[in-house]
Amino acid sequence: SVLPAVYAAMREPDRFEVLLDRCFVALFVIYSVVALSGSLPFADSVDIIITKNLSNADHSDIRRGSQIFLVQMLMMVRTLNLLSLSLCSFCH
């Protein structure tokens, strides 16, 4: 597992729980932002039956969906880079 290695590499191991809590909060925020930004643009045209959504999609929805996906991925990469830089301050 990775967690014991992170714990052993920390400058202040007694702050491990604080670091873990911050990571879980950061992941919750990231997942929430991605979920909302993916669902809000399509909220009006989404059917509860997933297979019906596939047959109702037109090219503008697909194009818009791919653009939203690209922006989400760029935001996630940027956020993960910032998180990794801030988490490095806890290690040696």
Residue frames as qw, qx, qy, qz and C-alpha x, y, z in Angstrom:
[[0.000, 0.887, 0.462, 0.000, 0.00, 0.00, 0.00],
 [0.377, 0.597, -0.012, 0.709, 1.08, 3.58, -0.59],
 [0.390, -0.845, -0.090, -0.355, -0.11, 5.12, 2.67],
 [0.796, -0.531, 0.014, 0.291, 2.58, 3.59, 4.93],
 [0.654, 0.188, 0.134, 0.720, 5.26, 4.90, 2.57],
 [0.018, 0.747, 0.148, 0.648, 3.75, 8.39, 2.67],
 [0.632, -0.762, -0.091, -0.111, 3.50, 8.19, 6.46],
 [0.828, -0.290, 0.058, 0.475, 7.14, 7.12, 6.75],
 [0.517, 0.343, 0.174, 0.765, 8.33, 9.89, 4.41],
 [0.148, -0.895, -0.264, -0.328, 6.55, 12.67, 6.27],
 [0.260, 0.468, -0.412, 0.738, 8.53, 15.27, 8.15],
 [0.329, -0.188, 0.521, -0.765, 5.80, 15.40, 10.81],
 [0.272, -0.127, -0.926, -0.230, 4.04, 12.00, 10.90],
 [0.024, 0.386, 0.732, -0.561, 1.68, 13.13, 13.65],
 [0.330, 0.440, 0.015, -0.835, -0.03, 15.37, 11.05],
 [0.044, -0.005, 0.908, 0.416, -0.89, 12.35, 8.84],
 [0.126, 0.558, 0.804, -0.161, -4.57, 12.36, 9.80],
 [0.128, 0.737, 0.110, -0.655, -4.85, 16.07, 8.98],
 [0.045, 0.396, -0.651, -0.646, -3.28, 15.42, 5.58],
 [0.067, 0.211, 0.956, 0.194, -5.63, 12.52, 4.93],
 [0.149, 0.681, 0.592, -0.404, -8.66, 14.61, 5.89],
 [0.124, 0.669, -0.183, -0.709, -7.55, 17.39, 3.55],
 [0.010, -0.178, 0.836, 0.519, -7.11, 14.91, 0.72],
 [0.109, 0.435, 0.894, -0.007, -10.61, 13.50, 1.19],
 [0.147, 0.758, 0.323, -0.547, -12.12, 17.00, 1.27],
 [0.063, 0.544, -0.468, -0.694, -10.19, 17.96, -1.87],
 [0.048, 0.045, 0.929, 0.365, -11.37, 14.82, -3.66],
 [0.152, 0.605, 0.738, -0.257, -14.96, 15.47, -2.63],
 [0.146, 0.746, 0.030, -0.649, -14.78, 19.01, -4.00],
 [0.022, 0.371, -0.698, -0.612, -13.16, 17.85, -7.25],
 [0.087, 0.245, 0.949, 0.176, -15.72, 15.08, -7.79],
 [0.155, 0.688, 0.572, -0.419, -18.60, 17.43, -6.99],
 [0.129, 0.670, -0.204, -0.702, -17.40, 20.11, -9.42],
 [0.025, 0.197, -0.837, -0.511, -16.87, 17.57, -12.19],
 [0.115, 0.402, 0.907, -0.040, -20.26, 15.97, -11.57],
 [0.169, 0.745, 0.386, -0.517, -22.10, 19.28, -11.56],
 [0.127, 0.617, -0.372, -0.682, -20.30, 20.68, -14.58],
 [0.004, -0.071, 0.912, 0.404, -21.07, 17.48, -16.47],
 [0.065, 0.466, 0.880, -0.065, -24.71, 17.22, -15.52],
 [0.105, 0.630, 0.302, -0.708, -25.94, 20.83, -15.52],
 [0.174, 0.373, -0.448, -0.794, -25.57, 21.46, -19.29],
 [0.312, -0.025, -0.847, -0.429, -27.57, 18.33, -20.11],
 [0.180, 0.124, 0.772, -0.597, -30.09, 18.34, -17.26],
 [0.555, 0.337, 0.125, -0.750, -33.07, 19.25, -19.46],
 [0.683, 0.391, -0.441, -0.432, -32.44, 16.66, -22.16],
 [0.117, 0.291, -0.938, 0.147, -31.42, 13.66, -20.06],
 [0.792, -0.223, -0.310, -0.476, -33.80, 10.75, -19.69],
 [0.611, -0.527, 0.520, -0.279, -33.69, 8.47, -16.66],
 [0.937, 0.116, 0.323, 0.074, -33.29, 5.46, -18.96],
 [0.332, -0.621, 0.455, 0.545, -29.70, 5.64, -20.16],
 [0.457, 0.121, 0.743, 0.474, -30.24, 3.85, -23.48],
 [0.266, 0.836, 0.478, 0.039, -32.87, 6.40, -24.53],
 [0.164, -0.874, 0.154, 0.431, -30.27, 9.14, -24.15],
 [0.448, -0.258, 0.655, 0.552, -28.09, 7.45, -26.77],
 [0.350, 0.473, 0.713, 0.381, -30.79, 7.50, -29.45],
 [0.036, 0.932, 0.355, -0.070, -31.83, 11.11, -28.72],
 [0.429, -0.608, 0.192, 0.640, -28.34, 12.60, -29.01],
 [0.583, 0.798, 0.116, 0.097, -27.68, 14.92, -31.92],
 [0.727, 0.318, -0.131, 0.594, -24.31, 16.15, -33.12],
 [0.021, -0.747, 0.165, -0.644, -24.45, 19.44, -31.20],
 [0.759, -0.597, 0.111, -0.232, -24.94, 17.57, -27.91],
 [0.943, -0.026, -0.005, 0.333, -22.01, 15.30, -28.68],
 [0.472, 0.561, -0.117, 0.670, -19.79, 18.24, -29.62],
 [0.313, -0.753, 0.153, -0.559, -20.81, 20.18, -26.52],
 [0.901, -0.426, 0.050, -0.063, -20.26, 17.09, -24.36],
 [0.853, 0.158, -0.076, 0.491, -16.78, 16.53, -25.74],
 [0.199, 0.673, -0.157, 0.695, -15.89, 20.18, -25.12],
 [0.590, -0.681, 0.136, -0.411, -17.14, 19.97, -21.52],
 [0.968, -0.190, -0.014, 0.161, -15.19, 16.73, -21.04],
 [0.653, 0.418, -0.141, 0.616, -12.01, 18.37, -22.32],
 [0.113, -0.722, 0.188, -0.657, -12.42, 21.35, -20.00],
 [0.813, -0.531, 0.068, -0.229, -13.09, 19.01, -17.06],
 [0.931, 0.016, -0.077, 0.356, -9.95, 17.02, -17.77],
 [0.403, 0.562, -0.175, 0.701, -7.85, 20.19, -18.02],
 [0.412, -0.708, 0.149, -0.554, -9.29, 21.47, -14.73],
 [0.931, -0.364, 0.007, -0.038, -8.62, 18.13, -13.05],
 [0.806, 0.230, -0.147, 0.525, -5.00, 17.98, -14.25],
 [0.121, 0.657, -0.187, 0.720, -4.41, 21.55, -13.08],
 [0.638, -0.627, 0.107, -0.433, -5.98, 20.84, -9.68],
 [0.970, -0.184, -0.054, 0.152, -4.00, 17.63, -9.22],
 [0.607, 0.427, -0.204, 0.639, -0.79, 19.48, -10.05],
 [0.170, -0.680, 0.210, -0.682, -1.57, 22.11, -7.43],
 [0.840, -0.478, 0.047, -0.254, -2.49, 19.45, -4.87],
 [0.925, 0.044, -0.159, 0.342, 0.68, 17.50, -5.47],
 [0.351, 0.550, -0.252, 0.715, 2.74, 20.65, -4.97],
 [0.420, -0.632, 0.202, -0.619, 0.97, 21.47, -1.72],
 [0.946, -0.304, -0.033, -0.104, 1.21, 17.88, -0.44],
 [0.762, 0.326, -0.307, 0.468, 4.97, 17.85, -1.07],
 [0.054, -0.688, 0.332, -0.643, 5.34, 20.42, 1.68],
 [0.803, -0.471, 0.168, -0.325, 4.33, 17.72, 4.19],
 [0.974, 0.048, -0.039, 0.216, 7.12, 15.36, 3.05],
 [0.649, -0.464, 0.173, 0.578, 10.89, 15.61, 3.36]]
